[in-house]
């Protein structure tokens, strides 16, 4: 089967030079994977000789969509953005909690509706020009501009008038120039309504009193200047929110909030991220971008903390094929990989390796339930299907997943109390179905009485999603005597169908946290639309979350959030299935790079340790 990989370094380099990293998929392929099964007795997988230069070579996943931090929203883009751009705050490399970055400190008012950030006076763009508060104001206005169509803009919707500006809404003004107030706003705010005629008609239909109040009034478009972000002076930013958000600073390391350069964008438009044009705000700047081959970033000498940045370069390689990734890693041609890159069949051996990174991830996989249609509008039926599912069987062959019986994954959010899990209990499930009316003359559960034609499991096309659906289908057949039909569809159609509640029964969903706070999961179910997908809505749940976010004591806030989670779980609009672990590789000489809950690495903290005694 050819030479062992550790004798084939030059050949791999020749392939890389000739075809690019992406092109060697055609050469390496799955057949070589069997040639490189790890030596079980070795503490590490493959070569461990550190490179002579301070360069980390990292497999980041697919080719990035864009190097514009307000365009890309995937993890592959975020891994690159944390090198090129910086925000008011940055992720802590281990906990992902916000730490000072371009803002050296910040403060909030008494109810967490206003935040003030004090910028460093030595912060510089990569071209040496100073970074000021006006740059952050521009960044927010640009990202929220509907013409940019940023998919990450919703992360800023806590900011006053941000959502209205992004959705091209309008204020309502009377003949005296007075703007009508929003009676339902938590923080005093102007009333806004859609400008699009169809959306306006739907809005007025749902809010007839507002329609009466707006009759004969003038509609004034919401402008960028109305967004609640203010440059108090060159080094002070003030942000005004629509409601109390005590976790707001935790959102700010997200790439949408990272500083982008107004002058450069004005000069080069959509070409501003090309290597010859780009100006960056982070610890690194762009040296080279060869699409589908590599992205090379190099240390930014004008970065405010350049003295503490120890890497000279990071090379990002867009490789997805697991066989290729593992062979490059074993040969010592790459130093670290992205999450879930280790083949499932290898995990029983790789988990014993010291360079395998396996930690809890802030992600969940679950089934949503259409609670608006029978028979799933009955909470007893929803609970029965959950009780009849042994989630350990789902994870038995998926070694990077763990069973999940709650909305919030365990061991991710510090201080959050674990909610009691629902145990597998098919007998109780049958009793609940009998109570719901699906029973024989003696009152015992009768599967033949259940309207099986009214439910299905819908999932977006994927071998993994199909695999899980078939396991669940077989369990419900065994435990309830019901063969639930499976239905797959393309992703674009799937999200439209679930958002409109046009599916029946169950649909597969997955979610990765946007920030490290339990509210990132709980907020999915505040409204009955959008990413909720279930039609379930409970004002008690919403009010409890609102009270929690007004509570400044962290322990008490976590207790209130857990109470809200209990309301959700008792109502059972979803069936939690699994949570994942990170599953990636890192050479022992790479330091400052940790298996955190989002597998995001602030590269300014990463360095190479050549003394093996310190590995």
C-alpha positions as CSV (number, residue, x, y, z in Angstrom):
1,X,0.0,0.0,0.0
2,X,3.0,2.3,-0.5
3,X,5.5,3.9,1.8
4,X,4.5,4.6,5.4
5,X,3.4,8.2,5.8
6,X,6.4,9.1,8.1
7,X,8.7,8.4,5.1
8,X,6.6,10.3,2.7
9,X,6.8,13.9,3.8
10,X,8.5,15.2,0.6
11,X,5.8,13.5,-1.5
12,X,3.0,15.2,0.5
13,X,4.7,18.6,0.1
14,X,5.1,18.0,-3.7
15,X,1.4,17.2,-3.9
16,X,0.5,20.3,-1.9
17,X,2.7,22.5,-4.2
18,X,1.3,21.0,-7.3
19,X,-2.3,20.5,-6.5
20,X,-3.0,22.6,-3.4
21,X,-4.2,21.1,-0.2
22,X,-7.8,20.8,-1.4
23,X,-6.6,19.0,-4.6
24,X,-4.8,16.2,-2.7
25,X,-8.2,14.8,-1.7
26,X,-8.0,13.1,-5.1
27,X,-4.7,11.5,-4.2
28,X,-4.9,10.6,-0.5
29,X,-8.6,9.6,-0.3
30,X,-10.1,7.1,2.1
31,X,-7.8,4.2,1.0
32,X,-4.8,5.6,2.8
33,X,-6.7,5.9,6.0
34,X,-6.3,2.2,6.8
35,X,-2.5,2.6,6.3
36,X,-2.2,5.1,9.2
37,X,-4.1,3.5,12.1
38,X,-2.4,4.8,15.2
39,X,0.1,2.9,17.3
40,X,-1.9,2.3,20.5
41,X,1.2,2.3,22.7
42,X,2.5,5.7,21.5
43,X,1.5,8.7,23.8
44,X,1.0,10.9,20.7
45,X,-0.3,10.4,17.2
46,X,2.4,10.9,14.6
47,X,5.4,13.2,14.6
48,X,6.0,15.6,17.5
49,X,9.0,17.6,16.3
50,X,8.2,21.3,16.6
51,X,8.7,23.5,13.5
52,X,11.8,25.7,13.5
53,X,9.8,28.9,13.0
54,X,6.9,30.3,15.1
55,X,4.2,29.3,12.7
56,X,1.1,27.2,13.5
57,X,-0.4,25.2,10.6
58,X,-4.1,24.7,11.2
59,X,-6.8,22.8,9.3
60,X,-9.8,25.1,9.6
61,X,-12.5,23.2,7.7
62,X,-14.2,24.2,4.4
63,X,-13.1,27.2,2.3
64,X,-14.4,30.3,4.1
65,X,-17.3,32.2,2.7
66,X,-15.7,35.6,3.2
67,X,-12.9,37.3,5.2
68,X,-15.4,40.1,6.1
69,X,-16.3,39.5,9.8
70,X,-19.9,40.8,9.2
71,X,-20.5,38.4,6.3
72,X,-19.5,34.9,7.4
73,X,-21.3,33.3,10.3
74,X,-19.8,29.7,10.4
75,X,-17.2,28.4,12.7
76,X,-14.7,28.1,9.9
77,X,-14.9,31.9,9.3
78,X,-14.8,32.7,13.0
79,X,-11.6,30.8,13.4
80,X,-9.9,33.1,11.0
81,X,-11.7,36.3,12.2
82,X,-10.3,36.0,15.7
83,X,-6.8,36.3,14.1
84,X,-7.6,39.2,11.8
85,X,-10.0,41.3,13.8
86,X,-10.6,42.4,17.4
87,X,-13.7,43.8,19.1
88,X,-14.3,45.8,22.3
89,X,-13.7,42.5,24.1
90,X,-12.1,39.1,23.2
91,X,-12.7,35.5,24.2
92,X,-10.7,34.1,27.0
93,X,-8.9,31.1,25.4
94,X,-10.1,28.6,28.0
95,X,-13.5,29.8,29.3
96,X,-14.6,32.0,26.4
97,X,-15.6,34.6,28.9
98,X,-15.1,38.2,27.6
99,X,-11.7,39.8,28.5
100,X,-10.5,43.3,27.7
101,X,-9.4,43.9,24.1
102,X,-9.7,47.3,22.3
103,X,-11.8,48.3,25.3
104,X,-9.6,48.2,28.3
105,X,-12.6,48.4,30.7
106,X,-16.3,48.9,30.8
107,X,-19.2,49.6,33.1
108,X,-23.0,49.3,33.0
109,X,-25.9,51.2,34.6
110,X,-28.0,49.7,37.4
111,X,-30.3,47.6,35.2
112,X,-28.0,46.5,32.4
113,X,-29.7,48.6,29.7
114,X,-26.7,50.9,29.1
115,X,-23.0,50.0,28.7
116,X,-20.0,52.3,28.5
117,X,-16.7,51.1,27.0
118,X,-13.4,52.9,27.4
119,X,-11.0,52.2,24.5
120,X,-7.3,51.9,24.7
121,X,-5.5,55.0,23.3
122,X,-2.7,52.8,21.8
123,X,-5.1,50.7,19.7
124,X,-4.1,50.8,16.0
125,X,-5.2,49.5,12.7
126,X,-2.7,47.4,10.8
127,X,-1.8,50.4,8.7
128,X,-0.8,52.3,11.9
129,X,-3.8,54.6,12.1
130,X,-5.5,55.0,15.5
131,X,-8.7,53.0,16.3
132,X,-11.3,55.3,17.8
133,X,-14.9,55.1,19.1
134,X,-16.2,56.4,15.8
135,X,-14.8,53.2,14.2
136,X,-17.0,51.1,16.4
137,X,-20.1,53.3,15.6
138,X,-19.3,52.8,11.9
139,X,-18.9,49.1,12.3
140,X,-22.3,48.7,13.9
141,X,-24.1,50.9,11.4
142,X,-22.5,49.2,8.5
143,X,-23.3,45.7,9.8
144,X,-26.9,46.6,10.5
145,X,-27.4,48.3,7.2
146,X,-30.0,46.2,5.3
147,X,-28.0,46.6,2.1
148,X,-25.2,44.6,3.5
149,X,-27.7,41.8,4.4
150,X,-25.5,40.4,7.2
151,X,-26.8,37.2,8.6
152,X,-25.1,37.9,11.9
153,X,-27.0,41.2,12.4
154,X,-29.5,39.7,14.7
155,X,-26.8,39.4,17.4
156,X,-27.0,43.2,17.7
157,X,-30.8,43.4,18.0
158,X,-30.6,44.0,21.7
159,X,-29.2,47.5,20.8
160,X,-31.8,50.2,20.6
161,X,-33.4,50.6,17.1
162,X,-30.9,48.1,15.6
163,X,-33.6,45.6,14.6
164,X,-35.8,48.4,13.2
165,X,-33.0,49.9,11.1
166,X,-31.9,46.4,9.8
167,X,-35.5,45.6,8.8
168,X,-36.1,49.0,7.2
169,X,-38.8,50.0,9.6
170,X,-40.2,53.5,10.3
171,X,-41.1,55.7,13.3
172,X,-44.6,57.1,13.6
173,X,-44.6,60.9,13.9
174,X,-47.7,63.2,14.5
175,X,-48.3,66.6,13.0
176,X,-46.5,68.3,15.9
177,X,-43.3,66.4,15.2
178,X,-43.8,64.1,18.2
179,X,-42.9,60.5,17.8
180,X,-45.4,57.9,19.1
181,X,-44.0,55.7,21.9
182,X,-44.0,51.9,22.0
183,X,-46.3,51.0,24.8
184,X,-44.9,47.5,25.1
185,X,-41.2,48.5,25.2
186,X,-39.3,47.5,28.3
187,X,-37.1,50.6,28.0
188,X,-38.8,53.8,26.7
189,X,-38.6,53.7,23.0
190,X,-40.3,55.0,19.8
191,X,-42.9,52.9,18.1
192,X,-41.7,51.3,14.9
193,X,-43.7,49.7,12.1
194,X,-42.7,47.9,8.9
195,X,-42.5,50.0,5.7
196,X,-43.2,47.1,3.3
197,X,-46.9,47.3,2.5
198,X,-47.6,43.6,3.0
199,X,-45.6,43.5,6.2
200,X,-47.3,46.6,7.4
201,X,-50.8,45.2,6.7
202,X,-49.9,42.0,8.6
203,X,-48.6,44.1,11.5
204,X,-51.7,46.3,11.7
205,X,-53.9,43.2,11.5
206,X,-52.2,41.8,14.5
207,X,-52.1,45.2,16.3
208,X,-55.4,47.0,15.5
209,X,-54.9,49.6,18.3
210,X,-51.6,50.5,16.8
211,X,-53.2,50.9,13.4
212,X,-55.7,53.4,14.9
213,X,-53.0,55.3,16.6
214,X,-50.9,55.5,13.4
215,X,-53.8,56.6,11.2
216,X,-53.0,59.9,9.5
217,X,-49.5,60.1,10.9
218,X,-46.2,60.4,9.1
219,X,-43.9,57.4,8.7
220,X,-40.2,58.4,9.2
221,X,-37.6,55.8,8.1
222,X,-35.3,54.6,10.9
223,X,-31.8,55.8,10.1
224,X,-28.3,54.4,11.0
225,X,-28.0,57.4,13.3
226,X,-30.9,56.2,15.3
227,X,-29.1,53.0,16.3
228,X,-28.2,53.1,20.0
229,X,-24.4,53.3,19.7
230,X,-22.7,56.5,20.5
231,X,-19.1,57.8,20.3
232,X,-19.1,60.0,23.5
233,X,-15.5,61.0,22.6
234,X,-12.6,59.4,20.6
235,X,-12.1,56.7,23.3
236,X,-15.6,56.2,24.8
237,X,-18.4,54.1,23.4
238,X,-21.9,54.1,24.9
239,X,-24.4,51.4,23.9
240,X,-28.1,51.7,24.7
241,X,-30.2,48.5,24.8
242,X,-33.9,47.7,24.4
243,X,-34.1,45.6,27.6
244,X,-31.9,44.6,30.5
245,X,-29.2,42.2,29.1
246,X,-26.7,41.4,31.9
247,X,-24.8,39.0,29.6
248,X,-24.5,41.6,26.8
249,X,-20.7,41.8,27.0
250,X,-20.5,38.0,26.5
251,X,-22.0,38.5,23.0
252,X,-19.5,41.2,22.0
253,X,-16.5,38.8,21.0
254,X,-18.8,37.5,18.2
255,X,-17.3,38.4,14.8
256,X,-20.2,40.8,13.9
257,X,-18.9,43.2,16.5
258,X,-15.2,43.2,15.5
259,X,-13.9,46.5,14.2
260,X,-13.8,47.0,10.4
261,X,-12.0,49.9,8.6
262,X,-14.3,52.6,7.2
263,X,-11.7,54.2,4.9
264,X,-10.6,50.9,3.4
265,X,-14.2,49.7,2.7
266,X,-15.1,53.1,1.2
267,X,-12.1,52.9,-1.1
268,X,-12.3,49.2,-2.2
269,X,-15.9,48.3,-1.6
270,X,-16.4,44.5,-1.7
271,X,-12.7,44.0,-2.6
272,X,-11.5,45.4,0.7
273,X,-10.6,42.0,2.1
274,X,-8.1,41.2,-0.7
275,X,-4.5,40.9,0.5
276,X,-3.4,44.0,-1.3
277,X,-6.2,46.1,0.2
278,X,-7.1,44.7,3.6
279,X,-6.6,46.6,6.9
280,X,-7.2,44.7,10.1
281,X,-7.8,45.4,13.8
282,X,-6.5,42.2,15.3
283,X,-3.2,40.6,16.3
284,X,-2.6,39.4,12.7
285,X,-3.0,40.8,9.2
286,X,-3.5,39.0,5.9
287,X,-0.4,37.9,4.0
288,X,-1.8,35.6,1.4
289,X,-5.1,34.0,0.4
290,X,-5.0,31.2,-2.2
291,X,-8.6,30.0,-2.4
292,X,-9.1,26.3,-1.7
293,X,-5.4,26.1,-0.8
294,X,-4.3,28.2,2.2
295,X,-4.8,31.5,4.1
296,X,-1.7,32.9,5.7
297,X,-1.9,35.6,8.4
298,X,1.1,37.2,9.9
299,X,1.8,39.1,13.1
300,X,0.5,42.7,13.0
301,X,3.4,44.9,14.3
302,X,0.9,47.8,14.9
303,X,-1.4,45.7,17.2
304,X,-1.7,47.3,20.6
305,X,-0.4,44.1,22.4
306,X,2.1,43.0,19.7
307,X,4.8,42.5,22.3
308,X,2.9,39.6,23.8
309,X,2.0,37.9,20.5
310,X,4.5,35.1,20.0
311,X,3.4,33.6,16.7
312,X,4.8,35.0,13.5
313,X,2.2,33.4,11.3
314,X,-0.9,31.1,11.3
315,X,-1.5,29.1,8.1
316,X,-5.1,28.0,7.7
317,X,-5.7,25.1,5.4
318,X,-9.3,24.4,4.0
319,X,-9.4,20.6,4.2
320,X,-12.5,18.6,5.1
321,X,-11.6,15.0,4.2
322,X,-10.8,13.2,7.4
323,X,-8.4,10.8,5.8
324,X,-6.3,13.7,4.4
325,X,-6.4,15.6,7.7
326,X,-5.2,12.6,9.7
327,X,-2.4,11.8,7.3
328,X,-1.2,15.4,7.2
329,X,-1.3,15.5,11.0
330,X,0.5,12.2,11.4
331,X,3.2,13.4,9.0
332,X,3.8,16.6,11.0
333,X,2.6,18.8,8.1
334,X,-0.1,20.4,10.3
335,X,-0.1,21.2,14.0
336,X,-3.8,21.2,14.9
337,X,-7.2,20.5,13.5
338,X,-10.7,21.8,13.8
339,X,-13.4,20.1,15.9
340,X,-14.9,16.7,14.9
341,X,-12.1,16.0,12.6
342,X,-11.1,12.6,14.0
343,X,-12.8,9.7,12.3
344,X,-15.5,8.0,14.4
345,X,-13.9,4.5,13.9
346,X,-10.6,5.7,15.4
347,X,-11.9,7.3,18.6
348,X,-11.6,4.2,20.8
349,X,-7.8,4.4,20.2
350,X,-7.3,8.1,19.7
351,X,-8.9,9.0,23.1
352,X,-5.9,7.5,24.8
353,X,-3.6,9.9,22.9
354,X,-2.4,12.9,24.8
355,X,-2.9,15.1,21.7
356,X,-6.6,14.3,21.3
357,X,-8.8,17.1,22.6
358,X,-12.1,15.9,24.0
359,X,-14.3,18.4,26.0
360,X,-17.9,19.3,26.3
361,X,-19.2,21.5,23.5
362,X,-21.9,24.1,23.8
363,X,-24.2,22.4,21.2
364,X,-27.4,20.4,21.2
365,X,-29.3,18.2,18.8
366,X,-33.0,17.8,19.4
367,X,-36.3,17.2,17.8
368,X,-38.8,20.0,17.6
369,X,-42.5,19.1,17.9
370,X,-45.3,20.9,16.0
371,X,-47.5,21.6,19.1
372,X,-50.2,23.3,17.0
373,X,-51.6,20.2,15.3
374,X,-53.1,17.0,16.8
375,X,-52.1,14.6,18.2
376,X,-49.0,16.5,19.2
377,X,-51.0,19.4,20.7
378,X,-51.5,17.2,23.7
379,X,-48.6,17.5,26.2
380,X,-49.2,13.9,27.4
381,X,-48.5,12.6,23.8
382,X,-45.4,14.7,23.6
383,X,-44.1,13.4,26.9
384,X,-44.9,9.8,25.9
385,X,-42.7,10.0,22.8
386,X,-39.8,11.4,24.9
387,X,-40.2,8.7,27.6
388,X,-40.1,6.0,24.9
389,X,-36.7,7.0,23.7
390,X,-33.4,5.6,25.1
391,X,-30.9,8.2,24.1
392,X,-28.0,6.0,25.1
393,X,-28.8,4.0,22.0
394,X,-28.3,7.1,19.8
395,X,-24.9,7.8,21.2
396,X,-23.7,4.2,21.4
397,X,-22.2,4.4,17.9
398,X,-21.5,8.2,17.9
399,X,-18.6,8.4,20.2
400,X,-18.4,12.2,20.1
401,X,-21.9,12.6,21.3
402,X,-23.5,12.2,24.8
403,X,-27.1,11.6,25.7
404,X,-29.1,14.8,26.5
405,X,-32.4,15.0,28.4
406,X,-32.4,18.8,29.0
407,X,-32.2,21.9,26.9
408,X,-29.0,23.2,28.5
409,X,-26.0,20.9,28.1
410,X,-24.3,20.0,31.3
411,X,-20.8,21.2,32.4
412,X,-20.7,24.1,29.9
413,X,-22.1,27.1,31.8
414,X,-20.4,27.8,35.1
415,X,-22.8,28.1,38.0
416,X,-25.8,26.9,36.1
417,X,-27.8,24.3,38.2
418,X,-28.4,21.1,36.4
419,X,-32.1,20.4,35.7
420,X,-33.4,17.0,36.6
421,X,-33.4,14.7,33.5
422,X,-36.3,12.7,32.4
423,X,-35.5,8.9,32.5
424,X,-36.3,6.4,29.8
425,X,-39.6,4.8,30.8
426,X,-41.7,3.1,28.0
427,X,-44.3,1.8,30.4
428,X,-45.1,5.3,31.6
429,X,-45.1,6.4,28.0
430,X,-47.9,3.9,27.2
431,X,-49.9,5.0,30.3
432,X,-49.7,8.6,29.1
433,X,-50.9,7.7,25.6
434,X,-53.8,5.7,27.1
435,X,-54.7,8.7,29.3
436,X,-54.7,10.8,26.0
437,X,-57.4,8.5,24.7
438,X,-55.5,5.9,22.7
439,X,-56.7,2.8,24.6
440,X,-58.9,-0.3,24.3
441,X,-62.1,-1.1,26.1
442,X,-60.2,-2.1,29.2
443,X,-58.3,1.2,29.3
444,X,-55.0,-0.2,28.2
445,X,-52.9,1.5,25.6
446,X,-53.8,0.5,22.1
447,X,-51.3,1.4,19.3
448,X,-54.0,0.8,16.7
449,X,-56.0,3.8,18.0
450,X,-53.1,6.2,17.5
451,X,-53.4,8.4,14.3
452,X,-50.0,7.5,12.9
453,X,-50.7,9.2,9.6
454,X,-50.8,12.6,11.4
455,X,-47.1,12.5,12.4
456,X,-43.7,12.0,10.8
457,X,-40.0,12.7,11.5
458,X,-38.8,15.4,9.0
459,X,-35.1,16.1,8.7
460,X,-32.8,18.0,6.3
461,X,-30.9,15.6,4.0
462,X,-27.8,14.2,5.7
463,X,-26.5,10.7,6.3
464,X,-26.1,11.5,10.0
465,X,-29.6,12.9,10.4
466,X,-31.0,9.9,8.6
467,X,-29.0,7.5,10.8
468,X,-30.4,9.1,14.0
469,X,-33.9,9.2,12.6
470,X,-33.8,5.4,11.8
471,X,-32.6,4.6,15.4
472,X,-35.4,6.7,16.8
473,X,-38.0,5.2,14.4
474,X,-36.9,1.7,15.5
475,X,-37.2,2.6,19.2
476,X,-40.7,4.0,18.9
477,X,-41.7,0.8,16.9
478,X,-40.3,-1.4,19.7
479,X,-41.5,0.6,22.7
480,X,-44.8,2.0,21.5
481,X,-45.7,-0.2,18.6
482,X,-45.8,2.8,16.2
483,X,-43.8,3.1,13.0
484,X,-43.4,6.8,12.5
485,X,-42.7,7.7,8.8
486,X,-39.4,9.4,7.9
487,X,-39.3,12.4,5.6
488,X,-36.2,14.1,4.3
489,X,-35.9,17.4,2.3
490,X,-33.2,19.8,1.2
491,X,-32.0,22.2,3.9
492,X,-33.3,25.4,2.3
493,X,-36.8,23.9,2.1
494,X,-36.6,22.3,5.5
495,X,-36.0,25.6,7.3
496,X,-38.8,27.3,5.5
497,X,-41.2,24.4,6.3
498,X,-40.3,24.3,10.0
499,X,-40.4,28.1,10.4
500,X,-44.0,28.1,9.0
501,X,-45.0,25.0,11.0
502,X,-45.9,23.2,7.8
503,X,-44.5,19.9,9.1
504,X,-46.4,17.4,11.2
505,X,-45.1,15.6,14.3
506,X,-41.3,16.0,14.6
507,X,-38.4,17.7,12.9
508,X,-34.7,17.5,13.5
509,X,-32.9,20.6,14.8
510,X,-29.4,21.4,16.0
511,X,-28.0,24.5,17.7
512,X,-24.5,25.7,18.7
513,X,-24.3,28.5,21.3
514,X,-23.7,32.0,20.0
515,X,-22.2,33.0,23.3
516,X,-21.4,31.4,26.7
517,X,-24.6,31.9,28.6
518,X,-27.6,29.6,29.1
519,X,-29.8,32.3,27.6
520,X,-28.4,31.6,24.2
521,X,-30.5,28.3,24.2
522,X,-33.5,29.6,26.3
523,X,-34.0,32.6,24.0
524,X,-34.9,30.3,21.1
525,X,-38.4,29.8,22.6
526,X,-39.3,33.4,23.6
527,X,-41.5,33.8,20.5
528,X,-43.5,31.2,18.7
529,X,-41.8,32.0,15.4
530,X,-38.3,32.1,13.9
531,X,-36.0,29.4,15.2
532,X,-38.5,28.2,17.7
533,X,-40.2,25.9,15.1
534,X,-42.7,24.4,17.6
535,X,-45.5,26.9,17.9
536,X,-45.2,26.7,21.6
537,X,-45.3,29.9,23.6
538,X,-45.8,30.5,27.3
539,X,-46.0,34.0,28.8
540,X,-44.9,32.7,32.2
541,X,-41.7,31.4,30.5
542,X,-41.1,34.7,28.8
543,X,-41.7,36.7,32.0
544,X,-39.4,34.5,34.1
545,X,-36.6,35.0,31.6
546,X,-37.2,38.7,31.7
547,X,-37.0,38.7,35.5
548,X,-33.8,36.6,35.3
549,X,-32.2,39.2,32.9
550,X,-33.1,42.0,35.3
551,X,-31.4,40.1,38.2
552,X,-27.8,41.2,38.7
553,X,-26.9,38.5,41.2
554,X,-25.4,35.7,39.0
555,X,-26.5,32.8,41.3
556,X,-30.1,34.0,41.6
557,X,-30.2,34.7,37.8
558,X,-29.0,31.1,37.1
559,X,-31.7,29.7,39.4
560,X,-34.4,31.7,37.5
561,X,-33.1,30.6,34.1
562,X,-33.2,27.0,35.4
563,X,-36.8,27.5,36.5
564,X,-37.7,28.7,33.0
565,X,-36.0,25.7,31.5
566,X,-38.1,23.4,33.7
567,X,-41.3,25.1,32.3
568,X,-40.1,24.3,28.8
569,X,-39.2,20.7,29.6
570,X,-42.5,20.1,31.3
571,X,-44.4,21.4,28.3
572,X,-42.2,19.2,26.1
573,X,-42.3,21.2,22.8
574,X,-38.9,19.6,22.0
575,X,-37.2,16.2,22.6
576,X,-33.6,16.8,23.6
577,X,-31.3,14.1,22.0
578,X,-27.6,14.6,22.3
579,X,-24.8,17.0,23.0
580,X,-21.4,16.8,21.4
581,X,-17.8,16.8,22.5
582,X,-15.1,18.7,20.6
583,X,-12.9,15.9,19.2
584,X,-9.8,17.4,17.6
585,X,-6.0,17.1,17.6
586,X,-3.2,19.4,18.7
587,X,0.5,18.7,18.8
588,X,1.9,18.7,22.3
589,X,4.2,21.7,21.5
590,X,1.2,23.9,20.7
591,X,0.3,25.9,23.8
592,X,-2.4,28.4,24.6
593,X,-4.9,26.5,22.5
594,X,-7.6,24.8,24.5
595,X,-10.6,22.5,23.9
596,X,-13.2,25.2,24.8
597,X,-16.9,24.9,24.3
598,X,-17.0,26.6,20.9
599,X,-13.6,25.4,19.6
600,X,-12.6,29.0,18.9
601,X,-9.0,30.0,19.6
602,X,-7.8,33.6,20.1
603,X,-4.5,33.2,18.2
604,X,-2.8,36.0,20.1
605,X,-2.4,33.6,23.1
606,X,-1.1,30.6,21.1
607,X,2.7,29.8,21.1
608,X,5.1,26.9,20.4
609,X,6.9,25.3,23.3
610,X,10.0,23.5,22.1
611,X,11.0,22.2,25.5
612,X,9.4,18.7,25.7
613,X,9.7,18.7,29.5
614,X,6.9,21.4,29.5
615,X,4.5,19.5,27.2
